Amino acid sequence: MSHNRLQKLIGVAVIFMIGILNGSLTSGSGLFVTLWLVRWFGLSYPKAVAHPLILVGLAWKGTGALVLGFSGEIHWNWIPALIAGSLAGGYFGAHLSLRKGSRLVKSAFEWLALLMGASLLIRSL
């Protein structure tokens, strides 16, 4: 999908606003970025999922982790399990995406988004 300069600026501005929300909401910003990349920029689901893994996972969450780490307590004993789960899940998800294509990724993504949204709503009650 080809965009002119104004459309690109609008797309970047929305992602910037999602980044600001990420600092206050902390949960679900990767979902919003993925949906925006699919809808506005026309990326396929596998490609749109890969971008937030880098952008949200490293840049936004990494910055948030540093800030919270300086102002709070870090449970260092959780780190190995979190890293192992993240690497295994990322590898497995990428493998399935390449083998099965966009349809499986889209379906899994939609179900996971619904489950996460329901979980957040239930927790807020």
mmCIF file of the C-alpha atoms, coordinates in Angstrom:
data_MODEL
# 
_entry.id   MODEL 
# 
loop_
_atom_site.group_PDB 
_atom_site.id 
_atom_site.type_symbol 
_atom_site.label_atom_id 
_atom_site.label_alt_id 
_atom_site.label_comp_id 
_atom_site.label_asym_id 
_atom_site.label_entity_id 
_atom_site.label_seq_id 
_atom_site.pdbx_PDB_ins_code 
_atom_site.Cartn_x 
_atom_site.Cartn_y 
_atom_site.Cartn_z 
_atom_site.occupancy 
_atom_site.B_iso_or_equiv 
_atom_site.pdbx_formal_charge 
_atom_site.auth_seq_id 
_atom_site.auth_comp_id 
_atom_site.auth_asym_id 
_atom_site.auth_atom_id 
_atom_site.pdbx_PDB_model_num 
ATOM 1   C CA . MET A 1 1   ? 0.000   0.000   0.000  1.00 0.00 ? 1   MET A CA 1 
ATOM 2   C CA . SER A 1 2   ? 1.510   3.287   -1.102 1.00 0.00 ? 2   SER A CA 1 
ATOM 3   C CA . HIS A 1 3   ? 1.073   6.329   1.135  1.00 0.00 ? 3   HIS A CA 1 
ATOM 4   C CA . ASN A 1 4   ? 1.811   9.968   0.511  1.00 0.00 ? 4   ASN A CA 1 
ATOM 5   C CA . ARG A 1 5   ? 3.791   12.046  2.992  1.00 0.00 ? 5   ARG A CA 1 
ATOM 6   C CA . LEU A 1 6   ? 0.725   13.208  4.964  1.00 0.00 ? 6   LEU A CA 1 
ATOM 7   C CA . GLN A 1 7   ? -0.604  9.652   5.305  1.00 0.00 ? 7   GLN A CA 1 
ATOM 8   C CA . LYS A 1 8   ? 2.789   8.449   6.543  1.00 0.00 ? 8   LYS A CA 1 
ATOM 9   C CA . LEU A 1 9   ? 2.876   11.292  9.086  1.00 0.00 ? 9   LEU A CA 1 
ATOM 10  C CA . ILE A 1 10  ? -0.607  10.361  10.299 1.00 0.00 ? 10  ILE A CA 1 
ATOM 11  C CA . GLY A 1 11  ? 0.463   6.712   10.610 1.00 0.00 ? 11  GLY A CA 1 
ATOM 12  C CA . VAL A 1 12  ? 3.574   7.641   12.577 1.00 0.00 ? 12  VAL A CA 1 
ATOM 13  C CA . ALA A 1 13  ? 1.590   10.066  14.780 1.00 0.00 ? 13  ALA A CA 1 
ATOM 14  C CA . VAL A 1 14  ? -0.869  7.317   15.715 1.00 0.00 ? 14  VAL A CA 1 
ATOM 15  C CA . ILE A 1 15  ? 1.973   4.937   16.573 1.00 0.00 ? 15  ILE A CA 1 
ATOM 16  C CA . PHE A 1 16  ? 3.540   7.732   18.664 1.00 0.00 ? 16  PHE A CA 1 
ATOM 17  C CA . MET A 1 17  ? 0.254   8.158   20.551 1.00 0.00 ? 17  MET A CA 1 
ATOM 18  C CA . ILE A 1 18  ? 0.086   4.400   21.133 1.00 0.00 ? 18  ILE A CA 1 
ATOM 19  C CA . GLY A 1 19  ? 3.616   4.670   22.532 1.00 0.00 ? 19  GLY A CA 1 
ATOM 20  C CA . ILE A 1 20  ? 2.455   7.341   24.965 1.00 0.00 ? 20  ILE A CA 1 
ATOM 21  C CA . LEU A 1 21  ? -0.468  5.127   26.002 1.00 0.00 ? 21  LEU A CA 1 
ATOM 22  C CA . ASN A 1 22  ? 2.000   2.285   26.464 1.00 0.00 ? 22  ASN A CA 1 
ATOM 23  C CA . GLY A 1 23  ? 3.665   4.246   29.235 1.00 0.00 ? 23  GLY A CA 1 
ATOM 24  C CA . SER A 1 24  ? 0.406   4.599   31.137 1.00 0.00 ? 24  SER A CA 1 
ATOM 25  C CA . LEU A 1 25  ? -1.518  1.426   30.245 1.00 0.00 ? 25  LEU A CA 1 
ATOM 26  C CA . THR A 1 26  ? 1.457   -0.980  30.011 1.00 0.00 ? 26  THR A CA 1 
ATOM 27  C CA . SER A 1 27  ? -0.715  -3.726  28.580 1.00 0.00 ? 27  SER A CA 1 
ATOM 28  C CA . GLY A 1 28  ? -2.021  -4.245  25.092 1.00 0.00 ? 28  GLY A CA 1 
ATOM 29  C CA . SER A 1 29  ? -0.034  -1.642  23.165 1.00 0.00 ? 29  SER A CA 1 
ATOM 30  C CA . GLY A 1 30  ? 1.498   -4.302  20.914 1.00 0.00 ? 30  GLY A CA 1 
ATOM 31  C CA . LEU A 1 31  ? -2.017  -5.328  19.923 1.00 0.00 ? 31  LEU A CA 1 
ATOM 32  C CA . PHE A 1 32  ? -2.894  -1.753  18.969 1.00 0.00 ? 32  PHE A CA 1 
ATOM 33  C CA . VAL A 1 33  ? 0.324   -1.344  16.973 1.00 0.00 ? 33  VAL A CA 1 
ATOM 34  C CA . THR A 1 34  ? -0.263  -4.628  15.143 1.00 0.00 ? 34  THR A CA 1 
ATOM 35  C CA . LEU A 1 35  ? -3.828  -3.726  14.236 1.00 0.00 ? 35  LEU A CA 1 
ATOM 36  C CA . TRP A 1 36  ? -2.723  -0.264  13.078 1.00 0.00 ? 36  TRP A CA 1 
ATOM 37  C CA . LEU A 1 37  ? 0.065   -1.704  10.915 1.00 0.00 ? 37  LEU A CA 1 
ATOM 38  C CA . VAL A 1 38  ? -2.386  -4.098  9.262  1.00 0.00 ? 38  VAL A CA 1 
ATOM 39  C CA . ARG A 1 39  ? -5.158  -1.536  8.788  1.00 0.00 ? 39  ARG A CA 1 
ATOM 40  C CA . TRP A 1 40  ? -3.248  1.648   7.935  1.00 0.00 ? 40  TRP A CA 1 
ATOM 41  C CA . PHE A 1 41  ? -0.029  0.406   6.358  1.00 0.00 ? 41  PHE A CA 1 
ATOM 42  C CA . GLY A 1 42  ? -1.426  -2.801  4.814  1.00 0.00 ? 42  GLY A CA 1 
ATOM 43  C CA . LEU A 1 43  ? 1.121   -5.204  6.298  1.00 0.00 ? 43  LEU A CA 1 
ATOM 44  C CA . SER A 1 44  ? 0.395   -8.922  6.463  1.00 0.00 ? 44  SER A CA 1 
ATOM 45  C CA . TYR A 1 45  ? -0.271  -10.341 9.925  1.00 0.00 ? 45  TYR A CA 1 
ATOM 46  C CA . PRO A 1 46  ? 3.087   -12.151 10.248 1.00 0.00 ? 46  PRO A CA 1 
ATOM 47  C CA . LYS A 1 47  ? 4.946   -8.997  9.246  1.00 0.00 ? 47  LYS A CA 1 
ATOM 48  C CA . ALA A 1 48  ? 2.728   -6.785  11.417 1.00 0.00 ? 48  ALA A CA 1 
ATOM 49  C CA . VAL A 1 49  ? 3.291   -9.040  14.430 1.00 0.00 ? 49  VAL A CA 1 
ATOM 50  C CA . ALA A 1 50  ? 7.077   -8.973  13.938 1.00 0.00 ? 50  ALA A CA 1 
ATOM 51  C CA . HIS A 1 51  ? 7.319   -5.173  14.056 1.00 0.00 ? 51  HIS A CA 1 
ATOM 52  C CA . PRO A 1 52  ? 5.745   -4.728  17.520 1.00 0.00 ? 52  PRO A CA 1 
ATOM 53  C CA . LEU A 1 53  ? 7.929   -7.523  18.867 1.00 0.00 ? 53  LEU A CA 1 
ATOM 54  C CA . ILE A 1 54  ? 10.902  -5.271  18.179 1.00 0.00 ? 54  ILE A CA 1 
ATOM 55  C CA . LEU A 1 55  ? 9.321   -1.834  18.602 1.00 0.00 ? 55  LEU A CA 1 
ATOM 56  C CA . VAL A 1 56  ? 7.139   -2.556  21.615 1.00 0.00 ? 56  VAL A CA 1 
ATOM 57  C CA . GLY A 1 57  ? 9.131   -5.404  23.123 1.00 0.00 ? 57  GLY A CA 1 
ATOM 58  C CA . LEU A 1 58  ? 12.556  -3.800  23.098 1.00 0.00 ? 58  LEU A CA 1 
ATOM 59  C CA . ALA A 1 59  ? 12.082  -0.060  22.785 1.00 0.00 ? 59  ALA A CA 1 
ATOM 60  C CA . TRP A 1 60  ? 8.932   0.749   24.760 1.00 0.00 ? 60  TRP A CA 1 
ATOM 61  C CA . LYS A 1 61  ? 8.976   -2.083  27.283 1.00 0.00 ? 61  LYS A CA 1 
ATOM 62  C CA . GLY A 1 62  ? 12.745  -1.824  27.699 1.00 0.00 ? 62  GLY A CA 1 
ATOM 63  C CA . THR A 1 63  ? 12.489  1.882   28.493 1.00 0.00 ? 63  THR A CA 1 
ATOM 64  C CA . GLY A 1 64  ? 9.633   1.213   30.909 1.00 0.00 ? 64  GLY A CA 1 
ATOM 65  C CA . ALA A 1 65  ? 11.584  -1.600  32.574 1.00 0.00 ? 65  ALA A CA 1 
ATOM 66  C CA . LEU A 1 66  ? 14.567  0.695   33.144 1.00 0.00 ? 66  LEU A CA 1 
ATOM 67  C CA . VAL A 1 67  ? 12.421  3.440   34.659 1.00 0.00 ? 67  VAL A CA 1 
ATOM 68  C CA . LEU A 1 68  ? 10.513  1.031   36.887 1.00 0.00 ? 68  LEU A CA 1 
ATOM 69  C CA . GLY A 1 69  ? 13.720  -0.805  37.778 1.00 0.00 ? 69  GLY A CA 1 
ATOM 70  C CA . PHE A 1 70  ? 15.251  2.392   39.125 1.00 0.00 ? 70  PHE A CA 1 
ATOM 71  C CA . SER A 1 71  ? 12.150  3.281   41.101 1.00 0.00 ? 71  SER A CA 1 
ATOM 72  C CA . GLY A 1 72  ? 11.079  -0.153  42.322 1.00 0.00 ? 72  GLY A CA 1 
ATOM 73  C CA . GLU A 1 73  ? 12.159  -3.666  43.088 1.00 0.00 ? 73  GLU A CA 1 
ATOM 74  C CA . ILE A 1 74  ? 13.089  -6.186  40.399 1.00 0.00 ? 74  ILE A CA 1 
ATOM 75  C CA . HIS A 1 75  ? 12.396  -9.874  41.009 1.00 0.00 ? 75  HIS A CA 1 
ATOM 76  C CA . TRP A 1 76  ? 15.607  -11.178 39.466 1.00 0.00 ? 76  TRP A CA 1 
ATOM 77  C CA . ASN A 1 77  ? 14.658  -14.809 40.050 1.00 0.00 ? 77  ASN A CA 1 
ATOM 78  C CA . TRP A 1 78  ? 11.815  -14.433 37.500 1.00 0.00 ? 78  TRP A CA 1 
ATOM 79  C CA . ILE A 1 79  ? 14.124  -13.224 34.712 1.00 0.00 ? 79  ILE A CA 1 
ATOM 80  C CA . PRO A 1 80  ? 15.405  -16.634 33.453 1.00 0.00 ? 80  PRO A CA 1 
ATOM 81  C CA . ALA A 1 81  ? 11.873  -18.064 33.155 1.00 0.00 ? 81  ALA A CA 1 
ATOM 82  C CA . LEU A 1 82  ? 10.611  -14.916 31.424 1.00 0.00 ? 82  LEU A CA 1 
ATOM 83  C CA . ILE A 1 83  ? 13.473  -14.929 28.922 1.00 0.00 ? 83  ILE A CA 1 
ATOM 84  C CA . ALA A 1 84  ? 13.134  -18.669 28.241 1.00 0.00 ? 84  ALA A CA 1 
ATOM 85  C CA . GLY A 1 85  ? 9.377   -18.380 27.740 1.00 0.00 ? 85  GLY A CA 1 
ATOM 86  C CA . SER A 1 86  ? 9.759   -15.355 25.500 1.00 0.00 ? 86  SER A CA 1 
ATOM 87  C CA . LEU A 1 87  ? 12.407  -16.984 23.313 1.00 0.00 ? 87  LEU A CA 1 
ATOM 88  C CA . ALA A 1 88  ? 10.558  -20.307 23.062 1.00 0.00 ? 88  ALA A CA 1 
ATOM 89  C CA . GLY A 1 89  ? 7.227   -18.625 22.328 1.00 0.00 ? 89  GLY A CA 1 
ATOM 90  C CA . GLY A 1 90  ? 8.763   -16.285 19.774 1.00 0.00 ? 90  GLY A CA 1 
ATOM 91  C CA . TYR A 1 91  ? 10.522  -19.130 17.990 1.00 0.00 ? 91  TYR A CA 1 
ATOM 92  C CA . PHE A 1 92  ? 7.438   -21.360 18.007 1.00 0.00 ? 92  PHE A CA 1 
ATOM 93  C CA . GLY A 1 93  ? 5.189   -18.529 16.808 1.00 0.00 ? 93  GLY A CA 1 
ATOM 94  C CA . ALA A 1 94  ? 7.565   -17.546 13.999 1.00 0.00 ? 94  ALA A CA 1 
ATOM 95  C CA . HIS A 1 95  ? 7.923   -21.191 12.956 1.00 0.00 ? 95  HIS A CA 1 
ATOM 96  C CA . LEU A 1 96  ? 4.134   -21.654 12.808 1.00 0.00 ? 96  LEU A CA 1 
ATOM 97  C CA . SER A 1 97  ? 3.742   -18.381 10.938 1.00 0.00 ? 97  SER A CA 1 
ATOM 98  C CA . LEU A 1 98  ? 6.191   -19.455 8.254  1.00 0.00 ? 98  LEU A CA 1 
ATOM 99  C CA . ARG A 1 99  ? 4.770   -22.988 7.955  1.00 0.00 ? 99  ARG A CA 1 
ATOM 100 C CA . LYS A 1 100 ? 1.037   -22.239 8.150  1.00 0.00 ? 100 LYS A CA 1 
ATOM 101 C CA . GLY A 1 101 ? 0.800   -18.673 6.812  1.00 0.00 ? 101 GLY A CA 1 
ATOM 102 C CA . SER A 1 102 ? -1.205  -15.578 7.643  1.00 0.00 ? 102 SER A CA 1 
ATOM 103 C CA . ARG A 1 103 ? -4.532  -17.287 8.177  1.00 0.00 ? 103 ARG A CA 1 
ATOM 104 C CA . LEU A 1 104 ? -3.388  -19.207 11.274 1.00 0.00 ? 104 LEU A CA 1 
ATOM 105 C CA . VAL A 1 105 ? -1.533  -16.179 12.639 1.00 0.00 ? 105 VAL A CA 1 
ATOM 106 C CA . LYS A 1 106 ? -4.578  -13.963 12.137 1.00 0.00 ? 106 LYS A CA 1 
ATOM 107 C CA . SER A 1 107 ? -6.904  -16.440 13.832 1.00 0.00 ? 107 SER A CA 1 
ATOM 108 C CA . ALA A 1 108 ? -4.539  -17.050 16.765 1.00 0.00 ? 108 ALA A CA 1 
ATOM 109 C CA . PHE A 1 109 ? -3.929  -13.326 17.113 1.00 0.00 ? 109 PHE A CA 1 
ATOM 110 C CA . GLU A 1 110 ? -7.653  -12.535 17.205 1.00 0.00 ? 110 GLU A CA 1 
ATOM 111 C CA . TRP A 1 111 ? -8.372  -15.227 19.822 1.00 0.00 ? 111 TRP A CA 1 
ATOM 112 C CA . LEU A 1 112 ? -5.441  -14.163 21.968 1.00 0.00 ? 112 LEU A CA 1 
ATOM 113 C CA . ALA A 1 113 ? -6.521  -10.514 21.738 1.00 0.00 ? 113 ALA A CA 1 
ATOM 114 C CA . LEU A 1 114 ? -10.060 -11.446 22.820 1.00 0.00 ? 114 LEU A CA 1 
ATOM 115 C CA . LEU A 1 115 ? -8.766  -13.520 25.736 1.00 0.00 ? 115 LEU A CA 1 
ATOM 116 C CA . MET A 1 116 ? -6.395  -10.767 26.878 1.00 0.00 ? 116 MET A CA 1 
ATOM 117 C CA . GLY A 1 117 ? -9.127  -8.136  26.597 1.00 0.00 ? 117 GLY A CA 1 
ATOM 118 C CA . ALA A 1 118 ? -11.546 -10.292 28.583 1.00 0.00 ? 118 ALA A CA 1 
ATOM 119 C CA . SER A 1 119 ? -8.876  -10.921 31.203 1.00 0.00 ? 119 SER A CA 1 
ATOM 120 C CA . LEU A 1 120 ? -8.208  -7.189  31.581 1.00 0.00 ? 120 LEU A CA 1 
ATOM 121 C CA . LEU A 1 121 ? -11.929 -6.452  31.869 1.00 0.00 ? 121 LEU A CA 1 
ATOM 122 C CA . ILE A 1 122 ? -12.429 -9.165  34.499 1.00 0.00 ? 122 ILE A CA 1 
ATOM 123 C CA . ARG A 1 123 ? -9.440  -7.933  36.523 1.00 0.00 ? 123 ARG A CA 1 
ATOM 124 C CA . SER A 1 124 ? -10.720 -4.360  36.478 1.00 0.00 ? 124 SER A CA 1 
ATOM 125 C CA . LEU A 1 125 ? -14.046 -5.338  38.079 1.00 0.00 ? 125 LEU A CA 1 
# 
